[in-house]
Amino acid sequence: MKAYTLLRHKTLGDHEAVPEGWSWNAFLMGHLWALWHHLWFFFLGLSLASWLFGLAATGLCNIVIQRYGTNTGMDDFALAILALKVDLATSTLALIPVLILAGIFGNRMLLRKRIQQGYDIVSRNMPARSRTAAILFAATHKEIPGNAA
């Protein structure tokens, strides 16, 4: 079972459940996940981190290719194709740390946004099989198990 933080809107009375801990959706989808949840600053942070990691990895590989590629006897066209392939591979690999950060902080950012939208924390660490089950339980029970906020 997954642990959820249950929230209730101050004026509307709507319930919301935000998963706690690691977010596989944010890890696998990264930027698209942030856009889907309207986490604009999180999206911009992921984009900036992706760009910086990619720039650093690409620059490092280009330095290595320029320094050691001239001694291989390859013509300029073949060297340019090699550099392009290496740039693509390193840019893709540089995205992995960014996606790990998205997985770690994704649910925290989502919880923070819900609190800014006027939700109050009703319960933390509520075990449930799914988000829908947690919301239904919160809507039908007055006392909710878990650590009250």
LOLO-25457 format. One line per field, with one value per residue (C-alpha): residue number from 1; residue in one letter; x, y, z. Coordinates in steps of 0.05 Angstrom, whole numbers, plus 5000, padded with zeros to 4 digits. Example, Ala and Ser with C-alpha at 12.3 -4.5 7.8 and 13.67 -1.06 7.14 Angstrom:
residues 2
i [1 | 2] .
aa [a | s] .
X [5246 | 5273] .
Y [4910 | 4979] .
Z [5156 | 5143] .
END
This chain:
residues 149
i [1 | 2 | 3 | 4 | 5 | 6 | 7 | 8 | 9 | 10 | 11 | 12 | 13 | 14 | 15 | 16 | 17 | 18 | 19 | 20 | 21 | 22 | 23 | 24 | 25 | 26 | 27 | 28 | 29 | 30 | 31 | 32 | 33 | 34 | 35 | 36 | 37 | 38 | 39 | 40 | 41 | 42 | 43 | 44 | 45 | 46 | 47 | 48 | 49 | 50 | 51 | 52 | 53 | 54 | 55 | 56 | 57 | 58 | 59 | 60 | 61 | 62 | 63 | 64 | 65 | 66 | 67 | 68 | 69 | 70 | 71 | 72 | 73 | 74 | 75 | 76 | 77 | 78 | 79 | 80 | 81 | 82 | 83 | 84 | 85 | 86 | 87 | 88 | 89 | 90 | 91 | 92 | 93 | 94 | 95 | 96 | 97 | 98 | 99 | 100 | 101 | 102 | 103 | 104 | 105 | 106 | 107 | 108 | 109 | 110 | 111 | 112 | 113 | 114 | 115 | 116 | 117 | 118 | 119 | 120 | 121 | 122 | 123 | 124 | 125 | 126 | 127 | 128 | 129 | 130 | 131 | 132 | 133 | 134 | 135 | 136 | 137 | 138 | 139 | 140 | 141 | 142 | 143 | 144 | 145 | 146 | 147 | 148 | 149] .
aa [m | k | a | y | t | l | l | r | h | k | t | l | g | d | h | e | a | v | p | e | g | w | s | w | n | a | f | l | m | g | h | l | w | a | l | w | h | h | l | w | f | f | f | l | g | l | s | l | a | s | w | l | f | g | l | a | a | t | g | l | c | n | i | v | i | q | r | y | g | t | n | t | g | m | d | d | f | a | l | a | i | l | a | l | k | v | d | l | a | t | s | t | l | a | l | i | p | v | l | i | l | a | g | i | f | g | n | r | m | l | l | r | k | r | i | q | q | g | y | d | i | v | s | r | n | m | p | a | r | s | r | t | a | a | i | l | f | a | a | t | h | k | e | i | p | g | n | a | a] .
X [5000 | 5021 | 5018 | 4979 | 4971 | 4897 | 4875 | 4808 | 4793 | 4778 | 4716 | 4694 | 4702 | 4732 | 4781 | 4847 | 4900 | 4973 | 5021 | 5081 | 5152 | 5179 | 5138 | 5146 | 5103 | 5147 | 5209 | 5185 | 5150 | 5190 | 5173 | 5106 | 5085 | 5101 | 5062 | 5003 | 4999 | 5010 | 5074 | 5104 | 5165 | 5181 | 5178 | 5224 | 5272 | 5273 | 5284 | 5341 | 5374 | 5366 | 5398 | 5456 | 5471 | 5465 | 5510 | 5563 | 5562 | 5563 | 5619 | 5661 | 5652 | 5668 | 5733 | 5751 | 5734 | 5773 | 5833 | 5837 | 5795 | 5848 | 5897 | 5851 | 5860 | 5786 | 5764 | 5725 | 5657 | 5665 | 5690 | 5629 | 5581 | 5617 | 5611 | 5537 | 5524 | 5564 | 5528 | 5460 | 5481 | 5511 | 5452 | 5405 | 5448 | 5452 | 5376 | 5377 | 5398 | 5344 | 5291 | 5315 | 5306 | 5236 | 5219 | 5245 | 5212 | 5151 | 5100 | 5127 | 5117 | 5046 | 5029 | 5057 | 5014 | 4951 | 4964 | 4973 | 4907 | 4871 | 4874 | 4887 | 4923 | 4875 | 4920 | 4990 | 5014 | 4945 | 4953 | 4910 | 4913 | 4899 | 4888 | 4814 | 4806 | 4840 | 4793 | 4731 | 4752 | 4764 | 4697 | 4657 | 4692 | 4696 | 4757 | 4815 | 4873 | 4944 | 4983 | 4938 | 4970] .
Y [5000 | 5071 | 5127 | 5189 | 5258 | 5275 | 5346 | 5382 | 5449 | 5504 | 5531 | 5479 | 5418 | 5377 | 5323 | 5310 | 5256 | 5268 | 5209 | 5213 | 5197 | 5177 | 5195 | 5145 | 5188 | 5249 | 5206 | 5174 | 5235 | 5292 | 5356 | 5332 | 5312 | 5381 | 5414 | 5367 | 5388 | 5462 | 5464 | 5520 | 5536 | 5462 | 5455 | 5515 | 5487 | 5419 | 5453 | 5495 | 5435 | 5394 | 5448 | 5458 | 5383 | 5374 | 5433 | 5409 | 5338 | 5360 | 5409 | 5357 | 5307 | 5359 | 5375 | 5302 | 5292 | 5353 | 5334 | 5260 | 5255 | 5288 | 5232 | 5177 | 5193 | 5206 | 5259 | 5320 | 5294 | 5228 | 5266 | 5313 | 5253 | 5221 | 5286 | 5290 | 5219 | 5231 | 5297 | 5262 | 5205 | 5249 | 5297 | 5238 | 5210 | 5279 | 5279 | 5221 | 5261 | 5313 | 5258 | 5230 | 5299 | 5302 | 5234 | 5256 | 5325 | 5316 | 5297 | 5349 | 5404 | 5378 | 5380 | 5450 | 5473 | 5443 | 5479 | 5545 | 5531 | 5531 | 5459 | 5440 | 5376 | 5328 | 5268 | 5246 | 5175 | 5147 | 5078 | 5064 | 5021 | 5080 | 5155 | 5146 | 5098 | 5149 | 5205 | 5161 | 5140 | 5212 | 5234 | 5180 | 5177 | 5231 | 5202 | 5188 | 5143 | 5166 | 5222 | 5282 | 5346] .
Z [5000 | 4986 | 5037 | 5021 | 5050 | 5054 | 5042 | 5048 | 5014 | 5064 | 5030 | 4979 | 5024 | 4968 | 4986 | 4952 | 4963 | 4946 | 4947 | 4993 | 4975 | 4907 | 4845 | 4788 | 4743 | 4753 | 4743 | 4679 | 4648 | 4679 | 4644 | 4617 | 4688 | 4714 | 4658 | 4669 | 4742 | 4726 | 4766 | 4724 | 4767 | 4776 | 4700 | 4690 | 4743 | 4708 | 4641 | 4667 | 4702 | 4638 | 4597 | 4645 | 4652 | 4577 | 4563 | 4611 | 4584 | 4512 | 4524 | 4559 | 4503 | 4450 | 4485 | 4487 | 4413 | 4391 | 4432 | 4415 | 4352 | 4308 | 4321 | 4295 | 4222 | 4212 | 4161 | 4184 | 4162 | 4200 | 4261 | 4258 | 4254 | 4314 | 4353 | 4337 | 4361 | 4424 | 4437 | 4431 | 4477 | 4530 | 4529 | 4540 | 4596 | 4628 | 4633 | 4682 | 4744 | 4728 | 4724 | 4790 | 4821 | 4791 | 4823 | 4891 | 4894 | 4849 | 4901 | 4950 | 4897 | 4883 | 4958 | 4964 | 4906 | 4935 | 5001 | 4964 | 4929 | 4996 | 5019 | 5092 | 5112 | 5145 | 5153 | 5135 | 5121 | 5107 | 5075 | 5015 | 4952 | 4906 | 4907 | 4893 | 4952 | 4998 | 4974 | 4982 | 5051 | 5072 | 5044 | 5081 | 5149 | 5201 | 5236 | 5190 | 5211 | 5205 | 5236 | 5241 | 5218] .
END
